[in-house]
Amino acid sequence: MKKMVLGGLCAVLLSAVSTLAQAETIRIANHGQAGIDAMKSTVERIEKKYGVTVEVIEYPAPDKDYLTKLLTELGAGNAPDLFSIPTTAAVSDMVEAGYLAPVTKEFKAWDGYANLYDVAKELAVSPDGETYVMPFMLGIQEIYYRKDVLEKAGISTEQPKTWQELLDRAAEIKQKTGAYGLLFPAGVSWGSGAFDEGFQHLLVGSKTPQLVDADGKLDLNGEGIKDVFGVYKELIDKDLMPTQPLLGPEPWVVPKYQMFPEGKLAATTCGSWCYIFDWGRESKNPIPDVTKVVGTWTVPGQSSGQYVLANLAAPWAVNSKSANTELAIKALMEIGSIETQVSYAARIGNIPASKGAADNAEFQKLTELVPIHAAAGNGVFLKQASGFGTVSEGVARATEALLRKETDAAGAQKILVDYVKETLGDDMVK
Amino acid sequence: MARNSHEKRAERQWLLILLPSLVLLLAFVIYPALYSIYLSFTNEALTGAAALRPRFVGLRNYTRLFNDAKFWNSLFVTFVFVIGSAVIGQFVLGLISAVALRRPIRFRRVFSSIILLPNAAPEVVAGFMWISMLAGGDNATLSRIVSFFGITPADWLQVFPLSMIIVVNTWRGIATAMILLTAGLSTIPAEIYEAARMDGATPSQMFRRITLPLMMPTILLYMLISAVSTIAVFGLVYALTRGGPGGATEVVSIYIYNQSFTAFQLGYGAAVAVVALVISLILGIAYVRAMKVEV
């Protein structure tokens, strides 16, 4: 009997010790090798400061696959303690699913809070008023164009003022150089990029610039949406935008990494990362003197205005079912250090959300990013709402139908509305 | 009496031997299948409010499914894919290979090995291997080959997506077809052919009158295995096209994946999976009936 009691006690003790040991390990999901490299010193700092072991797990690189794996693990209850979210469109839905731990109090008390751009703080607030994600890095997007190609052909490099001017410029490029004039990411294979890197750019400058009404309902029947799809339709019908590569499994490879460097595509939407990751020093196919030969235009509005899109670039969040939420939140704050932000900027090309990064000696060396960082506060964005992930997928489907010339602008809008209604229910859509 | 207890003991021993397999079957086949059926009646999702509070929605997923053009498209694509690659491609080429390699030809072993090789590559590996052959427009290996003969190159996976996945799946499956059909051929006594030959039958007549009828049970078995396994093909299509462009190669298995893990609608994805299961069951039942007729 004594032996049994002793054995039982030992088992309980062992179990307690192993639970404690588990609590001392934080698992972090990171997105590709560049992200892991960027986090290296931060991981060491977290381990030293809190006496924990940080296990960094590399998740699949394409955003779509990463999100699928992350959501599957969150749904199953075995996701890492800390993770970045590959698309902001997914954040509200993840909050609704109860996957993310609220960090409002800790975020506001964090010593770097005051130093963040307002746009970053606003982007981090969820529809329920709480903050669940850390807005450490921003994706600042515009239209990037081949200045050298346009100048050589005698085409104006002036900022286009309206959608029509932009379309006319694209047509002129095609006519005078034979190159495709403008690319907006589109189609199902591009995943969330069809929404994040394409559709949003035009929508914010349309007649109906938001997708959510005052009640938080998705308003997808707005005139602006049809007009945005109309721009795609014109680009596709007039062969101003490459369509075939967009229908393949890796649609970004040919236009962004081959056609643009070769000058066969003269303008495309892109983010600050393009100067480093896509065509700069981290690229497999770099464009020499990239900042000189590749210029930027803000995205013109439908009839006026100029828009620079600001997104949270893969914001970080804490798993609400983490074994040690408190410790995970502390680690989360360490990722927000200016040192880590600059490290990410250098490897991935996103923009630090802290204004203070401008004074960082390492950041000053990133001459491509310094002016973008200085102007980051002017970014505009779409208000987030639950169901945005579905809207994003619906936009991908609608633009794919346009790419395949199966529908017109009104038909594309119907595809979007029908898809969202089918998936989320009629009552979610106004 | 003693014999009875001996039989009972033997039965218990068999049960013990079967037990691990039964447990695995229950855990990894029966339970997931039943759970999928249960899921198909809910709005379970991986994200949004339904992930937190899934509810029973009755037949909603099924009624949605029957009005879903994309689902019908996936069934049609699957049907064409199965007919094209399993019934026509693999079967015809497999049968030709089996008949040809039965004869005493030179380099028989070399040919057999070449035909068997594709089967050694896992689906996804085969898919990625064929991407370099088919994708990339002018740079694709196939484009370079056809250019040599004066044919205009293309991005084959974009221009002929369904035909291309049929070709690749046919390439992968010939070996299985050949092995099964060779086994069937070997059961036909040589004397029958000898007698037919003495009666003056031509090779074509022998094939139609002897080989095909006597091979029918093997052919039917092969058709069933091939059809069911082709319906379930996922990795190959995912690696090659991910169901695109525009749903042109979105077979049912890809559609299930897209609904469950791209749209994150587990309940709806499960409903599609249940329907696919029912279709496979119908094929199985049809096979059993056909076999009875043969017997």
Contacts between the chains, C-beta under 8 A, distances in Angstrom:
chain1	res1	chain2	res2	distance
A	64	B	262	7.0
A	68	B	261	4.7
A	68	B	262	6.9
A	71	B	46	4.4
A	71	B	47	5.6
A	71	B	264	6.1
A	72	B	46	6.5
A	72	B	261	6.8
A	74	B	46	7.7
A	75	B	46	4.8
A	75	B	51	6.3
A	90	B	47	6.8
A	93	B	47	4.2
A	93	B	48	4.5
A	94	B	47	6.0
A	96	B	47	7.6
A	96	B	48	5.1
A	96	B	49	4.9
A	96	B	51	7.5
A	96	B	52	6.7
A	97	B	45	7.8
A	97	B	46	7.6
A	97	B	47	5.1
A	97	B	48	5.9
A	97	B	49	7.3
A	97	B	51	3.5
A	97	B	52	5.3
A	98	B	51	7.3
A	98	B	52	4.5
A	99	B	47	8.0
A	99	B	51	7.6
A	187	B	244	7.7
A	187	B	245	7.7
A	188	B	242	7.9
A	188	B	243	8.0
A	188	B	244	6.1
A	188	B	246	7.9
A	189	B	242	6.2
A	189	B	244	5.7
A	189	B	245	8.0
A	244	B	137	7.8
A	244	B	155	5.9
A	244	B	158	5.3
A	245	B	155	8.0
A	247	B	158	5.6
A	247	B	244	5.8
A	247	B	245	3.3
A	247	B	246	6.8
A	248	B	135	6.2
A	248	B	155	7.2
A	248	B	157	6.6
A	248	B	158	6.4
A	248	B	241	7.9
A	248	B	244	7.4
A	248	B	245	7.3
A	249	B	131	7.8
A	249	B	135	7.8
A	249	B	239	7.9
A	249	B	240	7.4
A	249	B	241	6.2
A	249	B	242	4.9
A	249	B	244	7.0
A	386	B	48	6.1
A	386	B	49	7.0
A	387	B	48	6.9
A	389	B	47	6.0
A	389	B	48	7.4
A	389	B	264	7.2
A	390	B	48	7.7
A	390	B	263	7.1
A	393	B	262	6.8
A	393	B	263	5.9
A	400	B	244	7.7
A	400	B	245	7.5
A	400	B	246	5.5
A	401	B	246	7.0
A	403	B	245	7.8
A	403	B	246	7.6
A	404	B	245	6.7
A	404	B	246	4.5
A	406	B	246	7.0
A	422	B	64	6.4
A	422	B	68	7.3
A	423	B	263	6.0
A	423	B	265	6.1
A	423	B	268	8.0
A	424	B	48	7.2
